[in-house]
Amino acid sequence: MALDQLLLEVLACPEDKGPLIYFADEDRLYNPRLHRSYAVRDDIPVMLVDEATTVDEAEHSRLMAKAESDGLGSTMATGPST
């Protein structure tokens, strides 16, 4: 099950307070500015900086290409897609 759309409209990175990209098929939220990935476990986003995973450049490129090809936008209703 995917995260609720209303939740996605208000979710922000706990570190820089910016929008995230939601990859439902990978159960993760991604901050492309900080190259940080947050897990989604049992449909609950784990938004703890200490539990975030740092993403290397190759993985960042893959995620950004996937977001673009899948037409994924960012969280936060007014936030730009990055």
FENWOUR-V720811 format. One record per run of one state. SS is the DSSP state (hx for helix, st for strand, lp for the rest). FROM is the first residue (numbers start at 0). LEN is the number of residues. If there is no record, write none. Layout:
SS&FROM&LEN ; SS&FROM&LEN
This chain:
lp&0&4 ; hx&4&6 ; lp&10&10 ; st&20&3 ; hx&23&3 ; lp&26&1 ; st&27&4 ; lp&31&4 ; st&35&6 ; lp&41&2 ; st&43&2 ; lp&45&3 ; hx&48&3 ; lp&51&1 ; st&52&2 ; lp&54&2 ; hx&56&14 ; lp&70&3 ; st&73&1 ; lp&74&8
